[in-house]
């Protein structure tokens, strides 16, 4: 019992140190966003700004189109999450509970696409979207996501394969239930915990996406929040106005922080589901 307590104590200490190391940059970002340019480079550095000012947030909001960046990122997130998750769930249900020719082969081929680096398909995709005049619009960032994500399909397929009894699906078929009705009334309610976990994770990935918007979006009013933050860095780096840059970064992080705060149990649940169903 004493050895177990000692082991728990060491684990707590190690996790505490790790938490401090991980949270220190975030705390320093907040601290810097509340300082003025004169106090940023003070030696020794001060974690608590004196005096603290919120003018940097006002400057960051007024000097760049952060509102349009928020709106563009929100539009992409809403469409990709709403339709893309539905498509991924339907595909996962089909791969988990429906028999059709070459099912395993198709699924393995889809899994194989996960090993293709984005840099390989980046130029062909750009050429294709340029040919149909989609560059400098949100369509290249929305349309591909509407057809689902193989990572989400794999995750949900593993969950439905173990969490949805085949007998229940067969009973629904005997009662005359078709694919869509069985999916909507039986599979979808069963998969809700896994869908919620993937929605929280996907939101963070889509919101923080930088490479795609940087390639396809050129007009400032069409750029997402992350690209706008990068352009602000180029704008203010010359004047060493780090407080404004940090303030803009904090503003862009607010939705992610809120999602993590309200959906943290789904993040933990996704890890548990991965371990149990994988």
ZIQUIKA-V960281 format. One record per helix or strand. SS is the DSSP state (~ for helix, > for strand). FROM is the first residue (numbers start at 1). LEN is the number of residues. Records with the same first field share a line. If there is no record, write none. Layout:
BEGIN
SS=FROM-LEN  FROM-LEN
END
This chain:
BEGIN
~=2-32  37-4  55-9  66-32  103-13  118-14  139-4  144-4  150-14  166-9  179-12  192-16  211-6  220-3  225-12  242-36
END
